[in-house]
């Protein structure tokens, strides 16, 4: 599953170990151990991921 982070950045959940809040910020912990800060809260990231998937499914259905 993919989640658009804003601009041209897209997060591939296959590379993510955890998404959590720390000190008022959202942290994305990658499987490699690298950490990345996101401007969105975990619920917002989930909403964006669902919207992205819904849009992709809609576009696929239009082409069938």
C-alpha positions in Angstrom: 0.0 0.0 0.0 1.2 3.5 -0.7 0.5 6.8 1.2 1.1 10.2 -0.5 3.0 12.4 2.0 2.7 15.6 0.0 4.3 17.0 -3.0 5.9 14.1 -4.9 6.7 12.0 -1.8 5.0 8.7 -1.5 5.5 6.3 1.3 5.5 2.5 0.5 4.2 0.7 3.6 6.3 -2.4 2.6 9.3 -0.5 3.9 7.7 0.7 7.1 8.1 -1.0 10.5 6.0 1.6 12.5 4.3 5.0 12.4 4.0 6.6 15.8 3.8 9.9 17.7 6.9 11.1 19.6 7.2 14.5 21.2 4.3 16.0 19.3 5.6 14.8 15.9 4.8 11.8 13.7 7.7 9.5 13.2 8.0 6.9 10.4 10.3 4.1 11.3 11.6 2.3 8.3 12.6 -1.4 8.3 16.2 -0.3 7.7 16.1 1.5 11.1 16.0 5.0 9.5 13.5 7.4 11.0 11.6 10.1 9.0 9.4 12.8 10.4 6.0 13.5 8.8 3.9 16.6 9.0 0.7 14.4 9.3 -0.7 12.5 12.3 -1.1 8.7 12.0 -4.9 9.0 11.5 -4.4 11.6 8.7 -1.8 9.3 7.0 -4.4 6.4 7.2 -7.1 8.7 5.6 -4.7 9.7 2.9 -3.8 6.1 2.2 -7.4 5.1 1.9 -8.2 8.0 -0.4 -5.2 7.2 -2.6 -6.4 3.5 -2.9 -10.0 4.5 -3.5 -8.8 6.9 -6.3 -6.7 4.2 -7.9 -9.5 1.6 -7.8 -11.9 4.2 -9.3 -9.4 4.9 -12.2 -9.0 1.2 -12.8 -12.7 0.6 -12.9 -13.1 3.4 -15.5 -10.6 1.6 -17.8 -12.4 -1.7 -17.6 
